[in-house]
């Protein structure tokens, strides 16, 4: 019955009027029209042909077909370098050929591979009945080599304080976790590891997997493979905790688990092309095909969307000006062991190591994530700063579907690090994606076994098929990449906190003046770009191929210059916080100065609570100092500061600095219990940190000023 209802929904969506085609029969007639019958097709007709030809049912069914490949028979999983992932890639490659993409290519790259076969835990509950709990897993090495008896104990949240006094040597440690609001799984996992535990079993209190008490959750481990971790549902954990309580917090269980990480294995990215009149100018569409569990939204539906756009363009007879690349990426969920930046491995390798020549030739990367669900009532496109105005204008003309996104489309910037587009962006390819990150789905279904076709919205997928197919065609009618540096420069200026600068004695005058000077240059460049693209689009619409070709050839230097300026801006201005949020370089020291100064002021007045509760935790990664041993804190600090390039990947060079306040925080925590505590030593330590951060702010502002000036020089050459 469910399948019948889904077919009815799909049929209904296909028949919706989008561009003057009101009957499904009419859509079929347009789809069958031969390209050779129409030598010059007005752009509006090409759009209508695409909207009529694109097939949401095809996209859905192909997304579903990916689920046949899995590592874990009970839970799914197509993980980095696994047999299931490689079989999925072959399946996608064959489908690319089948629908008519050409030059289908299989790109090999090195990856740490993960096979998760099983994790079955059996225990006797408080009623004396045997209970089987099927666990999820993280990317670690753990093999019981058949059923093995292990002791389990409960340890709260798995902090250093929670483990204090517990004998966990060789045992499984059950811990509660909220990875969204507290800390990532690697911290309690490694904390238990250094204390000799056999592994931890995490239970999501909140943050992820909130859809159902039976939900399991899986995330990238962001840590070493020898600190094992598994995931248990709230339902199973409730029974296990009751049994533990009845047995004095110790229970022998039977565990049958096999999770295998292998270093330096292989996996593959796939891509196919629709070759345009310019074979060396690219529009890249992408999505990843590895997954946790069945991964219907994340990211089967994205592959379905990408393939649906490809098939729709081909079936409509569209003949592009530029070459359109459809890129299925492996190893997005994980791919490198023991690093902070262990996701987007496939995308990073694709654009930095396998095809760096795409940089400077690619107009855009459109990356897709979880596109078959209405995350909010307003559809969002998240992009690099420079594409915001172009996309905002484009979005006004996207056909609406009354069933979804009643509040229209918004464009937000900058990119975030959670998806593959970030790697393309920092490499120098102007990137965007359908946004998903601020939705309830992230709390409820994301990375759980409930990310299935039950969360499928055919109207949302149809909307995105329409949107990104039309956007591909829209890009195809631009002679030069439509980059506007205004938003980035204004954002840089807005993120200068005048109060912090004044109190630190650092001047921002030269930076602001240089930004204003370059903004004036940008305005002139924008006018040139807009005129060239308007003339080119008009020539294409009229069928004046000679005029269009002439404009295109004459604008190659402008196009190359814009892309070079964009790459320079990404290199100079994109930095990350210790929580992977994109910032401008000066914001690192600016934030630290504000919190250090406030802490010193409060401590000088005898107030220890305010620095601990409001300020010190906000400096770099020092919030982890509150709950975990120094060995754990230092380990996860050093694996960013001291790791080789191949471990850091897209995070290399993006962290500006680090202030280690571990000892100061613990000293203040101890003294907070004392009356009239002497905190002069801690104040002096923080003053030293403040002095370093003021120097850092001064240096980064000078560097930013110089970089803005250099950007201005690059743009001046394009006026």
PyMOL commands that set and color helices and strands:
alter all, ss='L'
color gray80, all
select helices_A, chain A and resi 2-14+24-32+35-37+43-53+56-68+83-99+160-163+185-194+234-246+296-315+345-354+356-358+385-395+421-427+440-444+453-455+458-476+486-494+498-504+509-542+545-554+556-573+585-604+609-618+622-626+630-641+645-651+662-671+680-716
alter helices_A, ss='H'
color red, helices_A
select strands_A, chain A and resi 102-124+130-134+136-137+142-143+148-154+172-177+199-204+229-232+251-274+278-288+322-329+362-367+379-383+409-412+431-434+575-576+582-583
alter strands_A, ss='S'
color yellow, strands_A
deselect
rebuild
show_as cartoon
